[in-house]
Structure formats: C-alpha cells, structure tokens
Amino acid sequence: MCLYGVINKGNRMDDTLTMSVSPVCEKDGKKFAYVQFTDGRRTAEGRIPNCEITNNQGFTEEEVTQLSEYMREHLQELKSMAARLNAFDVIRNS
C-alpha cells in the first residue's frame, strides 16, 4: 500500500491515525481499493467503494463506525488517490 497521510484526531501522539490507500484492484469485473488505518497499536482495513471495514484489530465498534463514515465522506478523494497509484510503482518503492 502507498502511504497517503495522517488523520489527526486530537493533540496527543497516540490520537493520530495513519491512513494508506492501495492502488485500484479488480476482481470479477468489479473495481475496488483497500484503505488501511493504524495508530501503531491497532489496525483496521476497509474497502472502497462500499466503505466497510473488513478487518479490525483493536478498534472499538464505535471507532469502526467512525472509520466507515470517514471513508463515505471522503469517497471521491479516496477513489482519486487509488486511481493515481500504480501497483508497480508501489512495489518498486517498497
């Protein structure tokens, strides 16, 4: 995945989430991308365009709901970011 940026949820360092977005993937003719959130201790991964968290390790149900809402509210931006990524560039820069 390609690191996108930081979502600040407060002033303390442990209140900062890092978000990464994958390049566009395709399966059975349907396009999607993965969005991962982590604060260094906990990780959640979702998929767009359905904006659902598919894997959660440590976030509360309320936080998972907030992450899903974040993806919905920023869907167009997330889709644009995923479309600009090239999977070969991500692998080459790893």
C-alpha distances in whole Angstrom, upper triangle without the diagonal:
4,6,9,12,14,17,20,22,25,26,26,23,22,22,19,15,12,10,6,6,5,7,11,12,15,18,21,21,19,16,13,10,8,9,8,11,13,16,16,18,17,14,14,11,13,13,14,17,19,17,18,16,16,15,17,18,20,20,24,24,25,22,20,22,22,18,19,21,19,16,20,21,18,17,18,16,13,14,15,12,10,13,13,9,10,8,11,10,7,9,12,10,9
4,6,10,13,15,19,21,24,25,25,22,22,21,18,15,11,9,6,6,6,8,11,13,17,20,24,23,21,18,15,11,10,10,10,12,13,16,16,19,18,15,15,14,15,15,15,18,20,18,19,18,19,18,19,20,22,22,25,26,26,23,21,23,22,18,19,21,18,16,20,20,17,17,17,15,12,13,13,10,9,12,11,8,10,9,11,9,6,9,11,9,9
4,6,9,12,15,18,20,21,21,18,18,18,14,12,8,7,4,7,9,11,14,17,20,23,27,26,24,20,17,13,12,10,9,10,11,13,14,17,16,14,15,14,15,16,16,19,21,18,20,18,19,18,19,19,21,20,23,25,24,21,20,22,20,17,19,20,17,16,19,19,16,17,18,14,12,15,14,11,11,14,13,11,13,13,15,12,10,12,14,11,11
4,7,10,13,16,19,20,20,18,18,17,14,11,8,6,5,6,9,11,14,17,21,23,27,26,23,20,17,13,12,10,10,10,12,14,15,18,18,15,15,14,15,15,15,17,20,17,19,18,19,19,19,20,21,20,23,24,24,20,19,21,19,15,17,18,14,14,17,16,13,14,15,11,10,12,12,8,10,13,12,10,14,14,17,14,12,15,17,14,14
4,7,10,13,15,16,17,15,15,14,10,9,6,6,7,9,13,15,18,20,24,27,30,29,26,23,20,16,15,12,11,10,11,12,14,17,17,15,15,15,16,17,17,19,21,18,20,18,21,20,20,20,21,19,22,23,22,19,19,20,17,15,17,17,14,14,17,16,13,15,16,12,11,15,14,11,13,16,15,14,17,18,20,18,15,18,20,17,17
4,6,9,12,13,13,11,12,11,7,6,5,6,9,12,15,18,20,23,26,29,32,31,28,25,22,18,16,13,11,9,10,10,12,15,15,14,14,15,16,18,18,21,22,18,20,18,20,20,19,19,19,17,20,21,20,16,17,18,15,13,16,16,13,14,17,16,14,16,18,14,13,17,17,14,16,19,18,18,21,21,24,21,19,21,23,20,19
4,6,9,11,12,11,12,9,6,5,6,7,11,13,17,20,22,24,27,29,32,32,28,25,22,19,17,13,12,9,10,10,13,15,14,14,14,15,16,18,18,20,20,17,18,17,20,19,18,18,18,15,17,19,17,13,15,16,12,11,14,14,10,12,15,14,12,15,17,14,13,17,18,15,17,21,20,20,23,24,26,24,21,24,26,23,22
4,6,8,9,9,10,7,5,6,9,10,14,17,20,23,25,28,31,33,36,35,32,29,25,22,20,16,15,12,12,10,14,16,15,16,16,18,19,21,21,23,24,20,21,19,22,21,19,20,18,16,18,19,17,14,16,17,13,13,16,15,12,15,18,16,15,18,20,17,17,21,21,19,21,24,24,23,27,27,30,27,25,27,29,26,25
4,7,9,9,9,5,6,7,11,12,16,19,22,25,27,29,32,34,36,36,33,30,26,23,21,17,16,12,12,11,14,15,14,15,16,18,19,21,22,23,23,19,20,18,22,21,18,18,17,14,15,17,14,11,14,15,11,12,15,14,12,15,17,16,16,19,21,19,19,22,23,21,23,26,26,26,29,29,32,30,27,30,32,29,28
4,6,8,8,5,7,10,13,15,19,22,26,29,30,32,35,37,40,40,36,33,30,27,25,21,19,15,15,12,15,16,16,18,19,21,22,25,25,27,27,23,24,22,25,24,21,21,18,16,17,19,17,14,17,18,15,15,19,18,16,19,21,19,19,23,25,22,22,26,26,24,26,30,29,29,32,32,35,33,30,32,34,31,30
4,7,9,7,8,12,14,17,21,24,27,30,33,35,38,40,43,43,39,36,33,30,27,23,21,18,16,13,16,17,18,20,21,24,25,28,28,30,30,27,27,25,28,27,24,23,21,19,20,22,20,17,21,22,18,19,22,21,19,22,24,22,22,25,27,25,24,28,29,26,28,32,31,30,33,34,36,33,31,33,34,31,30
4,5,5,7,11,14,17,20,24,27,30,33,35,38,40,43,43,39,36,33,30,27,23,21,17,15,11,13,14,16,18,20,23,25,28,29,31,31,27,27,25,27,25,22,21,19,17,19,22,20,17,20,22,19,19,23,22,20,23,26,24,24,27,29,26,26,29,30,27,29,32,32,31,34,33,36,33,30,32,34,30,29
4,5,6,9,11,15,18,21,25,28,31,32,36,37,41,41,38,35,31,28,25,21,18,15,12,9,10,12,14,16,18,21,23,26,27,30,30,26,26,24,26,24,21,19,17,17,19,22,20,17,20,22,19,18,22,22,20,22,25,24,23,26,28,25,24,28,28,25,27,30,29,28,31,31,32,30,27,29,30,27,25
4,5,8,11,14,17,21,24,27,30,31,34,36,39,39,36,33,30,26,23,20,17,13,10,7,8,9,11,13,16,19,21,24,26,28,28,24,24,21,23,21,18,16,14,13,15,19,17,14,17,19,17,16,20,21,19,21,24,23,23,25,28,25,24,27,28,26,27,30,30,28,31,30,32,30,27,29,31,27,26
4,7,10,13,17,20,23,26,29,30,33,35,38,38,34,32,28,25,22,18,16,12,10,7,10,11,11,13,15,18,20,23,24,26,26,22,22,19,22,20,17,16,14,12,14,17,15,12,15,17,14,14,18,18,16,18,21,20,20,23,25,23,22,25,26,24,25,29,28,27,30,30,32,30,27,29,31,28,26
4,7,10,13,17,20,23,26,27,31,32,36,36,32,29,26,22,20,16,13,10,8,6,9,11,11,12,14,16,18,21,22,24,24,21,21,18,21,19,17,16,15,13,16,18,17,13,15,17,14,13,17,17,14,17,20,19,18,20,23,20,19,22,23,21,22,25,25,24,27,27,29,27,24,26,28,24,23
4,6,10,13,16,20,22,24,27,29,32,32,28,26,22,19,16,12,10,6,5,5,8,10,9,9,10,12,14,17,18,21,21,17,17,15,17,16,14,14,13,12,14,16,15,12,13,15,12,10,14,15,12,14,17,17,15,18,20,17,16,19,20,18,19,22,22,21,24,23,26,24,21,23,25,22,21
4,7,10,14,17,19,21,25,27,30,30,27,24,20,17,14,10,8,6,5,6,8,11,11,10,11,12,14,16,17,20,20,17,18,15,17,16,15,15,15,14,17,19,18,14,15,17,15,12,15,16,13,14,17,17,15,17,19,16,14,17,18,15,16,20,19,18,20,20,22,20,17,20,21,19,17
4,7,10,14,16,18,21,23,26,26,23,20,16,13,10,7,5,5,7,9,11,14,12,10,10,10,11,13,13,16,17,14,15,13,15,14,14,15,16,14,17,18,18,14,14,16,14,10,13,14,11,11,14,15,12,14,15,13,10,14,15,12,12,16,16,15,18,17,20,18,15,18,20,18,17
4,7,10,13,15,18,20,24,24,21,17,14,10,8,6,5,7,9,12,13,15,14,11,11,9,11,12,12,15,17,14,15,14,15,14,15,16,18,17,20,21,21,17,16,18,16,13,14,16,13,12,16,16,13,14,15,13,10,12,13,10,10,13,13,11,14,14,16,15,12,14,17,15,14
4,7,9,11,15,17,21,20,17,14,11,7,6,5,6,9,12,15,16,19,17,13,12,10,10,9,10,12,14,13,14,13,14,15,16,18,20,19,21,22,22,19,17,18,17,14,14,16,13,11,14,15,12,12,13,11,7,9,10,7,6,10,11,9,11,11,14,14,11,14,16,15,14
4,6,8,12,14,18,18,15,12,9,6,5,7,8,12,14,18,19,21,19,15,14,11,11,10,10,13,15,14,15,14,14,15,17,19,21,21,24,24,24,21,19,21,20,16,16,19,16,14,16,18,15,14,14,13,10,10,11,9,6,9,10,7,9,8,12,11,9,11,14,13,13
4,6,10,13,17,16,14,10,9,6,8,10,12,15,18,21,22,24,22,19,17,14,13,11,11,13,16,16,17,17,17,18,20,22,25,24,27,27,27,25,22,24,23,19,19,21,19,16,18,19,16,14,14,13,10,9,10,8,5,6,7,5,6,6,9,10,8,11,13,14,14
4,7,10,13,12,10,6,6,5,8,11,14,17,20,24,25,27,24,20,18,15,13,10,10,11,14,14,16,17,17,18,21,24,26,25,28,27,28,25,22,23,23,20,18,20,19,15,17,19,16,13,13,13,10,8,10,9,5,6,9,8,8,8,12,13,12,14,17,17,17
4,7,10,10,8,6,5,6,8,12,15,18,21,25,26,27,24,21,18,15,13,10,10,11,14,15,16,17,15,17,20,23,26,25,28,27,28,26,23,24,24,21,19,22,21,17,19,21,19,16,16,16,13,11,13,13,9,10,12,11,10,9,12,14,13,14,17,18,18
4,7,6,5,4,6,8,11,15,18,21,24,28,29,30,27,23,21,17,15,12,12,12,14,16,17,18,17,19,22,25,28,28,30,28,30,28,25,25,26,23,21,23,23,19,20,23,21,17,18,19,16,13,15,16,12,12,15,14,13,12,15,17,17,17,20,22,22
4,5,5,7,8,11,13,17,19,23,26,29,30,31,28,24,21,18,16,13,13,13,14,17,17,18,16,19,22,25,28,28,30,28,30,28,25,26,27,24,22,24,24,21,21,24,23,19,20,22,19,16,19,19,15,15,19,17,17,15,18,21,19,20,23,24,24
4,6,9,11,14,16,20,22,26,29,33,33,34,31,27,24,21,19,15,15,15,16,19,19,20,18,21,25,28,31,30,32,30,32,31,27,28,29,26,24,26,27,23,23,26,25,21,22,24,21,19,21,22,18,18,21,21,20,18,21,24,23,23,26,28,28
4,7,10,13,16,20,23,26,29,33,34,35,32,28,25,22,19,16,15,14,15,18,19,21,20,23,26,29,32,32,33,31,33,31,28,28,29,26,24,26,26,22,22,25,24,20,20,22,20,17,19,20,17,16,19,19,18,18,20,23,22,23,26,28,28
4,7,10,13,16,20,23,26,30,31,32,29,25,22,18,16,12,11,10,11,14,16,18,17,20,23,26,29,28,30,28,29,28,24,24,25,23,20,22,22,18,18,21,20,16,17,19,16,14,16,17,14,14,18,17,18,17,20,22,21,22,25,27,26
4,7,11,14,17,20,24,27,29,30,27,23,20,17,14,10,9,8,11,13,15,17,16,19,22,25,28,27,28,27,28,26,23,23,24,21,18,20,20,16,16,19,17,14,14,16,13,10,13,14,11,10,14,14,14,14,17,19,18,20,23,23,23
4,7,10,13,17,20,24,25,26,23,19,17,13,10,7,6,6,8,10,12,13,13,15,18,22,24,23,25,23,24,22,19,20,20,17,15,17,17,13,14,17,15,11,12,14,11,8,12,12,9,10,13,13,14,13,17,18,17,18,21,22,21
4,7,10,13,17,20,22,23,20,17,14,10,8,6,5,8,10,10,11,12,12,14,17,19,22,21,23,22,23,21,18,19,19,15,14,16,15,11,13,16,13,11,12,12,9,8,11,10,6,9,12,10,12,11,15,16,14,16,19,19,18
4,7,10,13,17,18,19,17,13,10,7,6,5,6,9,10,9,10,10,9,11,13,16,18,17,20,19,20,18,15,16,17,13,12,15,14,11,13,16,14,12,14,13,10,10,13,11,9,12,14,12,14,12,16,16,14,15,19,18,17
4,7,10,14,15,17,14,11,8,6,5,6,7,10,11,9,10,9,10,11,12,14,16,15,18,17,18,15,13,14,14,10,10,13,11,8,12,14,11,11,13,12,8,10,13,11,9,13,14,13,15,14,18,18,15,17,20,19,17
4,7,10,12,13,11,7,6,4,6,9,11,14,14,11,11,9,10,9,10,11,13,12,16,16,17,14,12,14,13,10,11,14,12,10,14,16,14,14,16,15,11,14,16,13,12,16,17,15,17,16,19,19,15,17,20,18,17
4,7,9,11,8,6,5,6,8,11,13,16,16,13,12,10,12,10,9,10,11,10,13,14,15,11,10,13,11,8,11,13,11,11,14,15,14,15,18,16,13,16,18,15,15,19,19,18,20,19,22,21,18,20,22,20,18
4,6,7,6,4,7,9,12,15,17,20,20,16,16,13,14,12,10,9,10,9,13,15,15,12,12,15,14,11,14,16,14,14,18,19,17,19,21,19,16,19,21,18,18,22,22,20,22,21,24,22,19,20,23,20,18
4,6,6,7,10,12,15,18,20,23,23,19,19,16,17,15,12,11,10,10,13,16,16,12,13,16,15,13,16,18,16,17,20,20,19,21,24,21,19,22,24,21,21,25,25,23,25,24,27,25,22,23,25,23,20
4,6,8,11,14,17,20,22,25,25,22,21,18,19,16,13,11,11,12,15,18,19,15,16,19,18,16,19,21,19,20,23,24,23,24,26,24,21,25,26,23,23,26,26,24,26,24,26,25,21,22,24,21,19
4,7,11,14,17,21,23,26,25,22,21,17,18,14,12,9,8,10,13,16,17,14,15,18,18,16,19,21,20,21,24,25,24,25,28,26,23,26,28,25,25,29,29,26,28,27,29,28,24,25,27,24,22
4,7,10,14,17,20,23,22,19,17,13,14,11,8,6,5,6,10,13,14,11,11,15,15,13,16,18,17,18,21,22,21,22,26,24,21,24,26,23,23,27,27,25,27,25,28,27,23,24,27,25,22
4,7,10,14,17,19,19,16,14,10,11,8,6,5,7,7,11,13,14,11,10,14,14,11,13,16,15,15,18,20,19,20,23,21,18,21,23,20,19,23,24,22,24,22,24,24,20,21,24,22,20
4,7,10,13,16,15,12,10,7,8,6,4,6,8,7,10,11,13,10,8,11,11,9,10,13,13,12,15,17,17,17,20,19,16,18,21,19,18,21,23,21,23,21,24,24,20,22,25,23,21
4,7,10,13,12,10,9,6,6,5,6,9,12,11,14,14,15,12,10,12,13,9,10,13,13,11,14,16,15,15,18,17,14,15,18,16,15,18,20,18,20,18,21,21,18,19,23,21,19
4,7,9,9,6,5,4,5,7,9,12,14,13,15,14,15,13,10,11,12,9,8,11,11,8,11,14,13,12,15,15,12,13,16,15,13,16,19,17,19,18,22,22,19,21,24,23,21
4,6,6,6,6,7,7,10,12,16,18,16,18,17,18,16,13,14,14,11,9,12,12,9,11,14,13,10,13,14,10,11,14,13,11,14,17,16,17,16,20,21,18,20,23,23,22
3,5,5,7,9,10,13,15,19,21,19,20,19,19,17,14,14,15,12,10,12,11,7,8,11,10,7,10,11,8,7,11,11,10,12,15,15,17,17,20,21,19,21,24,24,23
4,5,8,11,12,16,18,21,23,21,22,20,21,19,16,16,16,14,11,12,12,8,8,11,10,7,9,11,9,8,11,13,11,12,16,16,18,18,22,23,21,23,26,26,26
4,6,9,10,14,16,20,22,19,20,18,18,17,14,13,14,12,9,11,12,9,8,12,12,9,12,14,12,11,15,16,14,16,19,19,21,21,25,25,23,25,29,28,28
4,7,9,12,14,17,19,16,17,15,15,14,11,10,11,9,5,8,9,5,6,9,10,8,11,13,10,11,15,15,14,16,19,19,21,21,25,25,23,25,28,27,26
4,6,9,11,14,16,14,15,12,13,12,9,9,11,8,6,9,10,8,9,12,13,11,15,16,13,14,18,18,16,19,22,21,23,22,26,26,24,25,29,28,27
4,6,7,11,13,11,12,10,12,10,7,8,10,8,6,10,11,9,11,14,15,14,17,18,14,16,19,18,17,20,22,21,23,22,25,26,23,24,28,27,25
4,7,10,13,12,14,13,15,14,10,12,14,11,10,14,15,13,14,18,18,16,20,20,17,17,21,20,18,21,23,21,23,21,25,25,22,23,27,26,24
4,7,10,10,12,12,15,13,10,13,14,12,12,16,16,14,17,20,19,19,22,22,18,20,23,21,19,22,24,22,24,22,25,25,22,23,26,25,23
4,6,6,9,9,12,10,8,11,13,11,12,15,15,15,17,20,20,20,23,23,19,21,24,22,21,25,26,24,26,24,27,27,24,24,28,27,24
4,6,9,11,13,11,10,14,15,13,15,18,18,18,21,23,22,23,26,25,22,24,27,25,23,27,28,26,28,25,28,28,24,25,28,27,24
4,7,9,12,10,10,13,14,13,15,18,18,19,21,23,23,24,27,26,23,26,28,26,25,29,30,28,30,28,31,31,27,28,31,29,26
4,7,8,6,6,10,10,10,12,14,14,16,18,19,20,21,25,24,21,24,26,24,24,28,29,27,30,28,31,31,27,28,31,29,27
4,5,5,6,9,10,11,12,14,15,17,19,20,21,22,26,25,23,26,28,27,26,30,31,30,33,31,34,34,30,32,35,33,31
4,5,5,6,9,10,11,12,14,15,17,18,20,21,24,25,22,25,28,27,26,29,31,30,33,31,35,35,31,33,36,34,32
4,5,5,6,9,10,11,12,14,15,16,18,20,23,23,22,24,27,26,26,29,31,30,33,32,36,35,32,34,37,35,33
4,5,5,6,9,10,10,12,14,15,16,18,21,21,19,22,24,23,23,27,28,27,30,29,33,32,28,30,33,31,29
4,5,5,6,9,10,11,12,14,15,16,20,20,17,20,23,22,21,25,26,25,28,27,30,30,27,28,32,30,28
4,5,5,6,9,10,11,12,14,15,19,19,17,20,23,22,22,25,27,26,29,29,32,32,29,31,34,32,31
4,5,5,6,9,10,10,12,14,17,17,16,19,21,20,21,24,25,25,28,28,32,31,28,30,33,31,30
4,5,5,6,9,10,11,12,15,15,13,16,18,17,17,21,22,22,25,24,28,27,24,26,29,27,26
4,5,5,6,9,10,10,14,14,12,14,18,17,17,20,22,22,25,24,28,27,25,27,30,29,27
4,5,5,6,9,10,13,14,13,15,18,18,18,21,23,23,26,26,30,29,27,29,32,30,30
4,5,5,6,8,11,11,10,13,15,15,16,19,20,20,24,24,28,27,24,27,29,28,27
4,6,5,5,9,9,8,10,13,12,13,15,17,18,21,21,25,24,22,24,27,26,25
4,6,5,9,10,9,11,14,14,15,17,19,20,23,24,27,27,25,27,30,29,28
4,6,8,9,10,12,14,14,16,18,19,21,24,25,29,28,26,29,31,29,29
4,6,5,6,9,10,11,12,14,16,17,20,22,25,24,22,25,28,26,26
4,5,5,6,9,10,10,12,14,16,19,20,23,23,21,24,27,26,26
4,5,5,6,9,10,11,12,15,18,20,23,22,21,24,26,25,26
4,5,5,6,9,10,11,13,16,18,21,20,19,22,24,23,24
4,5,5,6,9,10,11,14,16,19,18,16,20,22,21,21
4,5,5,6,9,10,13,15,18,18,17,20,22,21,22
4,5,5,6,9,12,14,17,16,16,19,21,20,21
4,5,5,7,10,12,15,14,13,17,18,17,18
4,5,5,8,10,13,13,11,15,17,16,17
4,6,8,10,13,13,13,16,17,17,19
4,7,10,12,11,11,15,16,15,17
4,6,9,8,8,11,12,12,14
4,5,5,6,9,10,11,13
4,5,5,6,9,10,11
4,5,5,6,9,10
4,5,5,6,9
4,6,5,6
4,6,5
4,6
4
